[in-house]
Amino acid sequence: MIIPIGILVVLALAAPALAQEPERAEPPTLPPITVTAPPPVAASSEVLIPGRDFELRPQGRPADLVRLIPGLIIGQHQGGGKAEQYFLRGFDADHGTDVALFVDGVPVNLRSHAHGQGYADLHFLIPETVRQVDALKGPYFVEFADFATAGAVSFTLRDVVDENIAQAAGGSFNTQRYLALVSPTRGQVKTLFAFESYHHDGPFEHPNHYDRVNVFGKASTTLAEGMDLSVWASHYLGSWRGSGQIPERAVREGLISRFGSIDPSEGGQTHRTNLSVDWRWRPSERDLLTVRFWGSYYVLNLFNDFTFFLDDPDNGDGVNQRDRRALGGVDARWERREQPFGLALTTTGGFQYRIDAPHVVLAHQIQRHQLERAQDVNIVEQSYSPFVKLELIPREWLRLIGGVRGDIFRYQVTDNLGGGPDGDVTRARPNVKANVILGPWRNTELFANFGTGFHSNDARAVVLDPKLTALPTATGWEVGIKTTLVPRLDLSVTYWQLDLASELVFNGDSGTTDPRGPSHREGWEFAVKAKLLDWLSFAGDVTTTRARFETGAAVPLAPRLTARAALTARLPWGLSASAEMRHVGNRFADEDRQATARGYTLVDLSARYRYRILEAFVSIENLFNVEWRESQFFFTSRLPGERAAGVPDVHFTPGTPRAILGGLALRF
């Protein structure tokens, strides 16, 4: 059982303040009125999600915040502690290969990772510390490059909380969560400290025993007129066991149940420590200089068993992937606003540098005991990225945003075993971006976007065969419309296409490269928000996608149809409630379109009620107790007694049945 230390500390600090009686009554004052407006967007698919929109969501899983982004779905396939699997715009982006994630500017994706390129584990993020989420799809934005092919998601953190919070929650499958957020100062120096402790066993016959502890601190201040400084740090610890991906035939033949396991020793341990320093200086009304320094230390020890007894009939095919690294970088930008010839022009020049220095080990293991190492390398991977962005407004109804950037990568790999990847390779590429925004006319804007981007490939793959594409080009464009022509109704429609020059995939589980060739993706996105009544709102979206390789083969697991609908009520007497439906259609599980990854439709309910300083909340996930599959894969595996060549089959992680979570929060 996890001891809620943070809750006890906050309650101890709060008790004297709650017990004191004020010495004298202060004269009444009117509360300040804040008027906000959404910032201008550059694409019809761009989404900004304020914290108010996700405050009712089930607590405890930071990746759940991204479910509000149209067309972005996630899946977990090992015990809750492994990075989620991301799907967006026809990409099975695995754990982040084609979706770039940032927390207050700090990259989440890890290059040349032991388990997969772009591995993006968000579990170090405490959801309640997030102020807003920005989602920018496609390769049209000059600030983003590596991994931002399907899109980029940026989480902006709070500087303070308006009220201190001490919270405890519990529910199905021995779920426990304890949370504390406190802002000791909110004036000249703004501070925020947060603590989270989480435990979850899941519905499995072999409990996950997933434990997560997060500590976060942030301080912001104004150093001088026009000069601001913000510093934040976080530390995350996680450990878990996972049921793994079980073969469909094993359940069908009664060898195991849906919540059983072939190898219950799967799982792992991980931790990540982050530090970010953000300095902003406005020397004049026309100029703004921002510099961000960031660094992280990361460790993962992961145990998987995908194919069971296919390669080693005696000991099994368990693998151990270990990644220990330091990484860091700087992001500097100078923005200048001018009016040449009476035209509004904003010019931004920037430079981004990043270094990853991982030690990566791939080993054969049985029941978490190492047998032999298949790969042991030290990597130093660096990138240098200058860019220029121009935003021109020649007419009130016309905005032009464009830019160019260059990305230079240096891959240095040292093999510690002999016979493995070893070498020093440098690669570079340019990228161009162009966005046209017309309007508004009658509260309606039209958008046209074009851009090139890339996702870097694993350093081990690059040095093994320098002829392979290290930085494959992604070329995308889209057109769309955003309108509020109908009062109390926001509507957006987008059509997009994206071509990837080479789908070279490095398989971290086997230590080999898998070049798949060029691919093409296209689709539609529809999103709507409606204010039905002053206290009742609706939000929904539908996306359709087609994804195929140049050969005509299907892109396995690429989403074809997704939908989401949510009805939210916020009543003036303290009750807020939400009902949400999310749907994922059937997908092709293999390139030949013979195997199917089943879709699902789920309904979730949540509610919060506040009375003075006390707040109660409850959520019900999978209300109708649907049997669904959270993650699915199609590959060949072998169970004891099966033929030596193995059996091609769908392997899946079962989705959680109906689950209830409830708790209390003290706000002071």
C-alpha positions as CSV (number, residue, x, y, z in Angstrom):
1,M,0.0,0.0,0.0
2,I,1.3,3.5,-0.9
3,I,1.6,5.9,2.0
4,P,0.2,9.3,1.1
5,I,3.1,11.3,2.5
6,G,2.3,14.4,0.4
7,I,-1.3,14.5,1.6
8,L,-0.2,14.4,5.3
9,V,2.3,17.2,4.8
10,V,-0.2,19.4,3.1
11,L,-2.9,18.8,5.7
12,A,-0.4,19.5,8.4
13,L,0.5,22.8,6.8
14,A,-3.1,23.7,6.2
15,A,-4.6,22.8,9.6
16,P,-3.4,25.9,11.4
17,A,-4.7,28.1,8.7
18,L,-8.0,26.4,8.6
19,A,-8.4,26.6,12.4
20,Q,-7.5,30.3,12.8
21,E,-10.2,32.9,13.1
22,P,-9.5,36.1,11.3
23,E,-8.6,39.0,13.8
24,R,-10.7,41.5,11.9
25,A,-13.0,41.6,8.9
26,E,-11.6,43.0,5.7
27,P,-13.8,45.3,3.7
28,P,-15.4,43.5,0.7
29,T,-13.7,43.9,-2.7
30,L,-14.9,43.0,-6.1
31,P,-13.1,40.1,-7.8
32,P,-11.0,40.9,-10.8
33,I,-12.6,40.2,-14.2
34,T,-10.4,38.4,-16.7
35,V,-11.3,38.4,-20.4
36,T,-9.6,35.8,-22.5
37,A,-9.7,35.0,-26.2
38,P,-8.2,32.1,-28.1
39,P,-5.0,32.9,-29.9
40,P,-5.1,32.8,-33.7
41,V,-4.4,29.4,-35.2
42,A,-2.5,28.6,-38.4
43,A,-4.4,25.4,-39.5
44,S,-8.0,24.2,-39.3
45,S,-6.8,21.0,-37.5
46,E,-4.9,22.9,-34.8
47,V,-6.5,22.4,-31.4
48,L,-6.0,24.3,-28.1
49,I,-7.5,22.5,-25.1
50,P,-7.8,24.6,-21.9
51,G,-7.5,22.9,-18.5
52,R,-11.2,23.4,-17.9
53,D,-12.0,20.9,-20.7
54,F,-10.1,18.0,-19.0
55,E,-10.7,18.7,-15.3
56,L,-13.6,16.2,-15.3
57,R,-11.7,13.4,-16.9
58,P,-10.7,10.3,-14.8
59,Q,-7.7,11.1,-12.8
60,G,-4.3,9.3,-12.8
61,R,-3.3,8.8,-16.4
62,P,-1.6,11.8,-18.0
63,A,-1.9,10.4,-21.5
64,D,-5.7,10.5,-21.2
65,L,-5.4,14.3,-21.8
66,V,-4.5,13.6,-25.4
67,R,-7.7,11.7,-26.0
68,L,-9.4,15.1,-26.5
69,I,-7.4,15.7,-29.7
70,P,-9.5,14.6,-32.7
71,G,-8.2,11.5,-34.3
72,L,-5.5,10.7,-31.7
73,I,-6.0,7.4,-29.9
74,I,-3.7,5.7,-27.4
75,G,-3.3,2.2,-26.1
76,Q,-1.4,0.6,-23.3
77,H,0.0,-2.9,-23.7
78,Q,2.1,-3.6,-20.6
79,G,0.9,-3.0,-17.1
80,G,0.4,0.7,-17.2
81,G,4.0,1.7,-16.7
82,K,5.2,1.4,-20.3
83,A,4.8,4.4,-22.7
84,E,1.5,4.4,-24.5
85,Q,1.1,3.4,-28.1
86,Y,0.0,6.5,-30.2
87,F,-2.1,6.4,-33.3
88,L,-2.7,9.6,-35.4
89,R,-3.3,10.4,-39.1
90,G,-2.9,6.9,-40.3
91,F,0.3,6.2,-38.3
92,D,0.7,3.4,-35.8
93,A,3.3,5.8,-34.2
94,D,4.3,3.0,-31.8
95,H,5.5,4.8,-28.7
96,G,6.1,8.1,-30.4
97,T,8.0,7.7,-33.7
98,D,5.7,10.1,-35.6
99,V,4.1,12.1,-32.8
100,A,6.3,14.7,-31.0
101,L,5.4,15.4,-27.4
102,F,6.7,18.4,-25.2
103,V,6.1,19.4,-21.6
104,D,6.7,23.1,-21.2
105,G,9.2,22.9,-24.2
106,V,11.0,19.9,-22.9
107,P,11.0,17.0,-25.4
108,V,9.4,13.8,-24.2
109,N,10.4,11.6,-27.1
110,L,13.8,9.8,-26.8
111,R,16.0,9.2,-29.7
112,S,17.7,5.8,-30.4
113,H,15.8,4.3,-27.5
114,A,16.2,0.7,-26.3
115,H,12.5,-0.2,-27.0
116,G,11.8,1.9,-30.1
117,Q,12.6,5.2,-31.9
118,G,10.9,8.2,-30.3
119,Y,9.8,6.4,-27.2
120,A,7.6,8.9,-25.3
121,D,6.7,8.1,-21.7
122,L,4.4,10.7,-20.2
123,H,4.0,9.2,-16.8
124,F,6.3,11.8,-15.2
125,L,3.5,14.4,-15.9
126,I,0.9,15.1,-13.2
127,P,-2.3,15.9,-15.1
128,E,-3.4,18.6,-12.5
129,T,-0.3,20.6,-13.2
130,V,-1.3,21.1,-16.9
131,R,-2.8,24.5,-17.8
132,Q,-3.5,23.7,-21.4
133,V,-2.7,21.3,-24.3
134,D,-1.8,22.5,-27.8
135,A,-2.1,20.0,-30.7
136,L,-0.6,20.9,-34.1
137,K,-1.1,18.2,-36.8
138,G,1.1,17.8,-39.8
139,P,4.6,19.0,-40.6
140,Y,3.6,22.7,-41.1
141,F,5.2,24.4,-38.1
142,V,8.8,25.6,-38.2
143,E,9.3,25.2,-34.4
144,F,8.9,21.5,-34.6
145,A,10.9,19.0,-36.6
146,D,12.0,15.5,-35.4
147,F,9.1,13.1,-34.8
148,A,6.5,15.8,-35.7
149,T,5.3,14.2,-39.0
150,A,1.8,13.3,-38.0
151,G,1.8,16.1,-35.4
152,A,3.1,17.7,-32.2
153,V,1.5,17.9,-28.8
154,S,2.6,20.5,-26.3
155,F,1.6,20.5,-22.6
156,T,1.8,23.9,-20.9
157,L,2.3,23.8,-17.1
158,R,0.7,26.0,-14.5
159,D,2.7,28.6,-12.6
160,V,0.3,28.4,-9.6
161,V,-2.9,26.8,-8.5
162,D,-5.6,29.2,-7.3
163,E,-6.4,26.9,-4.4
164,N,-4.2,24.3,-2.7
165,I,-5.4,20.8,-3.1
166,A,-5.1,17.6,-1.0
167,Q,-6.8,14.6,-2.6
168,A,-7.3,10.9,-2.1
169,A,-9.0,8.5,-4.5
170,G,-9.6,4.7,-4.7
171,G,-11.5,2.3,-6.8
172,S,-11.7,-0.9,-8.8
173,F,-8.7,-3.3,-9.1
174,N,-7.0,-1.9,-6.0
175,T,-6.5,1.5,-7.6
176,Q,-5.2,4.1,-5.2
177,R,-4.1,7.7,-5.9
178,Y,-2.9,10.4,-3.5
179,L,-2.3,13.9,-4.7
180,A,-1.2,17.2,-3.2
181,L,-0.7,20.6,-5.0
182,V,0.2,23.7,-3.1
183,S,1.3,27.2,-4.1
184,P,3.0,28.9,-1.1
185,T,3.4,32.2,-3.0
186,R,1.4,33.8,-5.7
187,G,2.8,37.3,-5.9
188,Q,6.2,38.5,-7.1
189,V,7.4,35.0,-6.9
190,K,4.9,32.3,-8.1
191,T,5.5,28.8,-6.8
192,L,3.9,25.4,-7.4
193,F,4.7,22.1,-5.7
194,A,3.0,18.8,-6.4
195,F,3.2,15.3,-5.2
196,E,1.5,12.2,-6.6
197,S,1.4,8.6,-5.5
198,Y,-0.4,6.0,-7.6
199,H,-1.1,2.2,-7.4
200,H,-3.0,0.0,-9.8
201,D,-3.3,-3.8,-10.1
202,G,-5.5,-4.1,-13.1
203,P,-8.0,-6.9,-13.9
204,F,-5.3,-9.5,-14.6
205,E,-4.9,-12.9,-13.0
206,H,-1.3,-11.8,-12.3
207,P,-1.7,-8.3,-10.9
208,N,0.2,-5.5,-12.5
209,H,1.4,-4.0,-9.2
210,Y,1.9,-0.7,-11.0
211,D,3.4,1.9,-8.7
212,R,4.1,5.5,-9.7
213,V,5.5,8.4,-7.6
214,N,5.9,11.9,-9.0
215,V,7.4,15.0,-7.4
216,F,7.2,18.4,-9.1
217,G,8.3,21.9,-8.3
218,K,8.1,25.2,-10.3
219,A,9.0,28.8,-9.5
220,S,8.4,31.9,-11.7
221,T,9.4,35.5,-11.1
222,T,10.0,38.9,-12.8
223,L,13.7,39.7,-12.5
224,A,13.4,43.2,-14.0
225,E,11.1,45.2,-16.2
226,G,10.5,43.0,-19.3
227,M,12.6,40.1,-17.9
228,D,11.0,36.9,-16.6
229,L,12.5,33.7,-15.3
230,S,10.8,30.3,-14.8
231,V,12.4,27.1,-13.4
232,W,10.8,23.7,-12.9
233,A,12.0,20.3,-12.0
234,S,10.4,16.9,-11.7
235,H,11.3,13.3,-10.6
236,Y,9.4,10.2,-11.5
237,L,9.7,6.6,-10.3
238,G,7.7,3.7,-11.8
239,S,7.6,-0.1,-11.6
240,W,5.1,-2.7,-12.9
241,R,4.4,-6.2,-14.1
242,G,2.5,-6.7,-17.4
243,S,0.4,-9.5,-18.9
244,G,1.9,-8.8,-22.3
245,Q,0.2,-9.3,-25.6
246,I,-1.5,-12.7,-25.5
247,P,-2.3,-14.7,-28.7
248,E,-5.9,-14.8,-29.7
249,R,-5.7,-18.6,-30.3
250,A,-4.6,-19.2,-26.6
251,V,-7.8,-17.6,-25.4
252,R,-10.0,-19.2,-28.1
253,E,-8.6,-22.7,-27.3
254,G,-9.0,-22.2,-23.5
255,L,-5.3,-22.3,-22.7
256,I,-5.7,-19.0,-20.8
257,S,-8.5,-16.5,-20.0
258,R,-8.8,-13.0,-21.5
259,F,-6.9,-11.7,-18.4
260,G,-4.4,-14.5,-18.2
261,S,-0.8,-14.5,-19.4
262,I,1.7,-16.6,-21.2
263,D,4.7,-15.0,-19.4
264,P,3.7,-13.1,-16.3
265,S,7.3,-12.0,-15.6
266,E,7.0,-9.1,-18.2
267,G,7.2,-5.6,-16.9
268,G,9.9,-3.2,-15.8
269,Q,11.2,-0.3,-13.8
270,T,11.9,3.3,-14.9
271,H,12.6,6.7,-13.6
272,R,13.2,10.2,-15.2
273,T,14.4,13.4,-13.7
274,N,13.9,16.7,-15.6
275,L,15.1,20.3,-15.1
276,S,14.1,23.3,-17.2
277,V,15.1,26.9,-17.1
278,D,13.1,29.4,-19.2
279,W,14.3,33.0,-19.5
280,R,12.3,35.7,-21.4
281,W,13.5,39.2,-22.1
282,R,11.6,42.0,-23.8
283,P,14.1,44.8,-24.5
284,S,11.5,46.8,-26.4
285,E,7.9,46.6,-27.4
286,R,9.0,45.1,-30.7
287,D,11.5,42.5,-29.5
288,L,11.3,39.3,-27.5
289,L,14.2,37.0,-26.7
290,T,13.5,33.6,-25.1
291,V,16.0,31.0,-24.1
292,R,15.2,27.6,-22.6
293,F,17.8,25.3,-21.2
294,W,16.7,21.8,-20.3
295,G,18.2,18.5,-19.2
296,S,17.0,15.0,-18.2
297,Y,18.4,11.8,-16.7
298,Y,16.5,8.7,-17.7
299,V,16.6,4.9,-16.9
300,L,14.5,2.0,-18.2
301,N,14.8,-1.7,-17.4
302,L,12.2,-3.4,-19.5
303,F,11.3,-7.1,-19.8
304,N,9.2,-8.4,-22.8
305,D,8.3,-11.8,-24.3
306,F,6.7,-11.4,-27.6
307,T,7.2,-14.7,-29.5
308,F,7.4,-17.1,-26.5
309,F,9.2,-20.2,-27.8
310,L,9.7,-19.4,-31.5
311,D,13.5,-18.6,-31.4
312,D,14.5,-20.5,-28.3
313,P,12.3,-23.6,-27.6
314,D,14.1,-24.3,-24.4
315,N,14.5,-21.0,-22.6
316,G,11.9,-19.0,-24.3
317,D,12.2,-15.7,-26.2
318,G,12.2,-13.2,-23.4
319,V,14.2,-10.0,-24.0
320,N,15.6,-7.4,-21.6
321,Q,16.0,-3.9,-22.9
322,R,18.0,-1.5,-20.8
323,D,18.4,2.3,-21.5
324,R,20.3,4.7,-19.3
325,R,20.9,8.1,-20.6
326,A,21.6,11.8,-20.0
327,L,20.0,14.2,-22.5
328,G,19.7,18.0,-22.7
329,G,19.5,20.9,-25.0
330,V,18.8,24.6,-25.6
331,D,16.1,26.4,-27.5
332,A,16.8,30.1,-28.3
333,R,14.5,32.4,-30.3
334,W,14.5,36.1,-31.1
335,E,11.2,37.6,-32.3
336,R,10.9,41.0,-33.8
337,R,7.7,42.8,-34.9
338,E,7.9,45.5,-37.6
339,Q,5.7,47.4,-40.1
340,P,7.6,47.7,-43.4
341,F,5.5,49.7,-45.9
342,G,2.7,49.6,-43.4
343,L,2.5,45.8,-43.3
344,A,2.5,43.9,-40.1
345,L,5.6,41.6,-40.1
346,T,6.8,39.3,-37.3
347,T,10.2,37.7,-37.8
348,T,11.5,34.9,-35.6
349,G,15.0,33.5,-35.8
350,G,15.9,30.5,-33.7
351,F,18.4,27.8,-32.9
352,Q,17.8,24.4,-31.2
353,Y,20.4,22.0,-30.0
354,R,19.9,18.6,-28.5
355,I,22.2,15.8,-27.3
356,D,21.3,12.3,-26.2
357,A,23.9,10.0,-24.7
358,P,22.3,6.6,-24.0
359,H,23.9,3.3,-23.0
360,V,21.6,0.7,-24.6
361,V,21.6,-3.0,-23.9
362,L,19.6,-5.8,-25.6
363,A,19.8,-9.1,-23.8
364,H,18.1,-12.6,-23.8
365,Q,16.4,-13.3,-20.5
366,I,14.2,-15.8,-18.7
367,Q,12.1,-14.8,-15.7
368,R,14.0,-11.5,-15.6
369,H,17.4,-13.3,-15.4
370,Q,19.8,-12.3,-18.1
371,L,21.2,-15.2,-20.2
372,E,23.4,-13.3,-22.8
373,R,23.7,-9.9,-24.3
374,A,22.8,-9.5,-28.0
375,Q,23.8,-5.9,-28.2
376,D,25.6,-3.4,-26.0
377,V,26.3,0.1,-27.4
378,N,27.1,3.6,-26.3
379,I,25.5,6.3,-28.4
380,V,26.1,10.0,-28.7
381,E,23.5,11.6,-30.9
382,Q,23.5,15.4,-31.5
383,S,21.3,17.7,-33.6
384,Y,21.8,21.3,-34.6
385,S,18.7,23.1,-35.9
386,P,18.6,26.8,-37.0
387,F,15.3,28.2,-38.3
388,V,13.6,31.4,-39.5
389,K,9.9,32.1,-39.4
390,L,8.0,34.9,-41.0
391,E,4.4,36.0,-40.3
392,L,3.1,38.7,-42.6
393,I,-0.4,40.3,-42.5
394,P,-0.7,42.3,-45.8
395,R,-4.5,42.6,-45.4
396,E,-6.9,42.3,-42.5
397,W,-8.3,39.2,-44.2
398,L,-4.9,37.6,-45.1
399,R,-2.2,36.0,-43.0
400,L,0.9,34.4,-44.4
401,I,3.1,32.2,-42.2
402,G,6.2,30.5,-43.5
403,G,9.6,29.4,-42.6
404,V,12.7,27.3,-43.3
405,R,14.8,25.2,-41.0
406,G,17.9,23.1,-41.3
407,D,18.6,20.0,-39.2
408,I,22.1,18.5,-38.8
409,F,22.4,15.1,-37.1
410,R,25.6,13.5,-35.9
411,Y,25.4,9.8,-35.0
412,Q,28.2,8.3,-33.0
413,V,27.9,4.6,-31.9
414,T,30.4,2.5,-30.0
415,D,29.9,-1.2,-29.9
416,N,30.9,-2.9,-26.6
417,L,30.6,-6.5,-27.7
418,G,32.1,-6.7,-31.2
419,G,30.3,-7.3,-34.5
420,G,27.5,-4.9,-33.7
421,P,26.7,-1.3,-34.9
422,D,29.8,0.9,-34.7
423,G,30.6,4.2,-36.5
424,D,30.3,7.9,-36.9
425,V,27.8,9.3,-39.4
426,T,26.6,12.9,-40.1
427,R,23.4,13.6,-42.0
428,A,21.5,16.9,-42.7
429,R,18.3,18.1,-44.4
430,P,16.3,21.3,-45.0
431,N,12.6,21.7,-44.4
432,V,10.1,24.3,-45.6
433,K,6.8,25.4,-44.2
434,A,4.0,27.5,-45.6
435,N,0.6,28.5,-44.2
436,V,-2.1,30.7,-45.7
437,I,-5.1,32.0,-43.6
438,L,-8.0,33.8,-45.2
439,G,-10.6,35.7,-43.2
440,P,-12.4,36.0,-41.0
441,W,-15.6,36.6,-43.1
442,R,-18.7,36.2,-41.1
443,N,-16.7,34.5,-38.3
444,T,-15.3,32.0,-40.8
445,E,-11.6,31.4,-41.7
446,L,-10.1,29.3,-44.5
447,F,-6.8,27.6,-44.2
448,A,-4.2,26.1,-46.6
449,N,-1.0,24.5,-45.2
450,F,2.0,22.8,-46.7
451,G,5.2,21.5,-45.1
452,T,8.0,19.0,-45.1
453,G,9.3,17.3,-42.0
454,F,10.9,14.0,-40.8
455,H,11.4,11.6,-38.1
456,S,15.0,10.6,-37.4
457,N,15.9,7.0,-37.5
458,D,17.8,5.0,-34.8
459,A,21.5,5.7,-34.7
460,R,22.2,1.9,-34.7
461,A,20.3,1.6,-38.0
462,V,22.1,4.5,-39.6
463,V,25.7,3.3,-38.8
464,L,24.9,-0.3,-39.7
465,D,24.0,0.8,-43.2
466,P,24.9,4.4,-44.0
467,K,23.1,4.1,-47.4
468,L,19.8,3.8,-45.6
469,T,17.8,7.0,-45.2
470,A,18.6,8.6,-41.8
471,L,16.1,11.5,-42.0
472,P,13.2,10.4,-44.3
473,T,11.1,13.2,-45.8
474,A,7.5,13.6,-44.8
475,T,5.6,15.9,-47.2
476,G,2.1,17.0,-46.1
477,W,-0.6,19.4,-47.0
478,E,-4.1,20.2,-45.9
479,V,-7.0,22.6,-46.5
480,G,-9.8,23.4,-44.1
481,I,-12.3,25.7,-42.6
482,K,-13.1,27.0,-39.1
483,T,-16.4,28.8,-38.5
484,T,-18.6,30.2,-35.7
485,L,-21.2,31.4,-38.2
486,V,-23.9,29.8,-36.2
487,P,-24.1,31.3,-32.7
488,R,-22.8,29.1,-29.9
489,L,-21.4,26.6,-32.4
490,D,-17.7,26.0,-33.4
491,L,-17.2,23.9,-36.4
492,S,-14.0,22.8,-38.3
493,V,-13.5,20.6,-41.3
494,T,-10.1,19.5,-42.7
495,Y,-8.9,17.4,-45.6
496,W,-5.2,16.3,-45.5
497,Q,-2.6,14.2,-47.2
498,L,0.8,13.0,-46.1
499,D,3.6,11.1,-47.9
500,L,6.5,9.5,-46.2
501,A,9.6,8.8,-48.4
502,S,10.8,5.8,-46.5
503,E,9.3,3.9,-43.5
504,L,12.6,2.6,-42.2
505,V,11.8,1.1,-38.8
506,F,14.4,-0.1,-36.3
507,N,13.1,-3.0,-34.4
508,G,14.5,-2.6,-30.9
509,D,13.2,-6.0,-29.9
510,S,15.4,-7.9,-32.4
511,G,18.1,-5.3,-33.0
512,T,17.4,-5.2,-36.8
513,T,16.2,-2.7,-39.3
514,D,13.0,-3.1,-41.3
515,P,12.8,-0.9,-44.4
516,R,9.2,-0.7,-45.5
517,G,9.5,1.8,-48.4
518,P,7.3,4.9,-49.2
519,S,3.8,5.4,-47.9
520,H,0.8,7.6,-48.5
521,R,-1.9,8.7,-46.1
522,E,-5.0,10.9,-46.5
523,G,-8.2,11.7,-44.6
524,W,-10.9,13.9,-43.3
525,E,-11.4,15.4,-39.8
526,F,-14.7,16.9,-38.5
527,A,-14.9,18.6,-35.1
528,V,-17.7,20.5,-33.4
529,K,-18.3,22.3,-30.1
530,A,-21.7,23.6,-29.2
531,K,-23.0,25.6,-26.2
532,L,-26.5,24.0,-26.0
533,L,-27.4,25.8,-22.8
534,D,-25.6,28.1,-20.4
535,W,-24.8,25.1,-18.3
536,L,-24.7,22.4,-21.0
537,S,-22.1,21.9,-23.8
538,F,-21.3,19.3,-26.4
539,A,-18.1,18.4,-28.1
540,G,-17.5,15.7,-30.8
541,D,-15.2,14.7,-33.7
542,V,-15.0,12.2,-36.4
543,T,-11.9,11.2,-38.5
544,T,-11.5,9.0,-41.5
545,T,-8.1,7.8,-42.8
546,R,-6.6,5.7,-45.6
547,A,-3.0,4.6,-45.2
548,R,-1.1,2.4,-47.6
549,F,2.4,1.7,-48.8
550,E,3.6,2.6,-52.3
551,T,3.2,-1.1,-53.2
552,G,-0.6,-0.9,-52.4
553,A,-0.2,-2.9,-49.2
554,A,-2.0,-1.7,-46.1
555,V,-0.2,0.0,-43.2
556,P,-0.9,-2.4,-40.4
557,L,-2.9,-1.0,-37.4
558,A,-3.5,2.4,-39.0
559,P,-6.8,3.9,-37.7
560,R,-9.5,4.1,-40.4
561,L,-12.4,5.6,-38.4
562,T,-12.4,7.2,-35.0
563,A,-15.1,9.2,-33.2
564,R,-15.7,10.9,-29.9
565,A,-18.7,12.7,-28.4
566,A,-19.0,14.3,-24.9
567,L,-21.8,16.0,-23.2
568,T,-20.8,18.2,-20.2
569,A,-23.1,19.8,-17.6
570,R,-21.8,22.5,-15.2
571,L,-24.6,23.4,-12.8
572,P,-24.3,26.6,-10.8
573,W,-24.9,24.9,-7.4
574,G,-21.6,23.0,-7.5
575,L,-22.2,19.9,-9.6
576,S,-20.4,19.1,-12.8
577,A,-20.9,15.9,-14.8
578,S,-19.8,14.5,-18.2
579,A,-20.7,11.6,-20.4
580,E,-18.3,10.6,-23.1
581,M,-18.4,8.1,-26.0
582,R,-15.2,7.1,-27.9
583,H,-15.1,4.8,-30.9
584,V,-12.4,3.1,-32.9
585,G,-13.4,1.2,-36.0
586,N,-11.9,-2.1,-37.2
587,R,-8.4,-1.8,-38.7
588,F,-6.2,-4.0,-40.9
589,A,-3.8,-5.9,-38.7
590,D,-1.5,-7.0,-41.6
591,E,-0.3,-5.6,-44.9
592,D,-2.4,-8.2,-46.9
593,R,-5.6,-7.1,-45.2
594,Q,-6.4,-10.6,-44.1
595,A,-6.3,-10.1,-40.3
596,T,-8.4,-7.6,-38.4
597,A,-7.7,-5.6,-35.3
598,R,-11.1,-5.2,-33.7
599,G,-12.6,-1.9,-33.0
600,Y,-14.5,-0.8,-29.9
601,T,-17.1,1.7,-28.6
602,L,-16.8,2.7,-24.9
603,V,-18.9,5.0,-22.7
604,D,-17.5,6.8,-19.6
605,L,-19.2,8.8,-17.0
606,S,-17.7,11.3,-14.5
607,A,-19.0,13.8,-11.9
608,R,-17.7,16.2,-9.4
609,Y,-19.5,18.1,-6.6
610,R,-18.1,20.8,-4.5
611,Y,-19.4,22.1,-1.2
612,R,-17.3,24.9,0.3
613,I,-13.8,23.6,0.6
614,L,-14.7,19.9,0.1
615,E,-15.1,18.3,-3.3
616,A,-16.3,14.7,-4.1
617,F,-15.7,13.0,-7.4
618,V,-16.5,9.7,-9.1
619,S,-15.9,8.2,-12.5
620,I,-17.2,5.1,-14.2
621,E,-15.1,3.8,-17.2
622,N,-16.5,1.3,-19.7
623,L,-20.0,1.8,-18.3
624,F,-21.5,-1.1,-20.4
625,N,-18.7,-3.5,-19.5
626,V,-17.7,-4.0,-23.1
627,E,-15.1,-6.7,-23.9
628,W,-12.5,-4.7,-25.9
629,R,-8.9,-4.8,-26.9
630,E,-6.7,-1.9,-25.9
631,S,-3.7,-2.9,-28.1
632,Q,-3.4,-5.4,-30.9
633,F,-0.6,-6.7,-33.1
634,F,-0.2,-9.3,-35.8
635,F,2.9,-11.4,-35.8
636,T,4.2,-15.0,-35.5
637,S,4.7,-16.7,-32.2
638,R,5.0,-20.2,-30.9
639,L,3.4,-21.9,-27.8
640,P,4.7,-25.2,-26.4
641,G,3.7,-28.1,-28.6
642,E,3.2,-25.9,-31.7
643,R,5.1,-26.4,-35.0
644,A,8.6,-25.0,-35.1
645,A,7.8,-22.3,-37.6
646,G,5.2,-20.8,-35.2
647,V,1.7,-19.5,-35.9
648,P,0.8,-16.1,-37.3
649,D,-1.9,-14.6,-35.1
650,V,-3.4,-11.5,-33.6
651,H,-1.9,-10.8,-30.2
652,F,-3.8,-8.4,-27.9
653,T,-3.9,-6.7,-24.5
654,P,-7.5,-6.8,-23.1
655,G,-9.1,-3.5,-22.3
656,T,-10.2,-2.9,-18.7
657,P,-13.8,-3.9,-17.8
658,R,-16.1,-1.6,-16.0
659,A,-14.1,0.3,-13.4
660,I,-15.2,2.8,-10.7
661,L,-12.9,5.4,-9.2
662,G,-14.0,7.8,-6.5
663,G,-12.5,10.2,-4.0
664,L,-12.4,13.4,-2.0
665,A,-10.4,16.6,-2.4
666,L,-9.8,19.3,0.1
667,R,-9.3,22.8,-1.4
668,F,-7.9,25.6,0.7
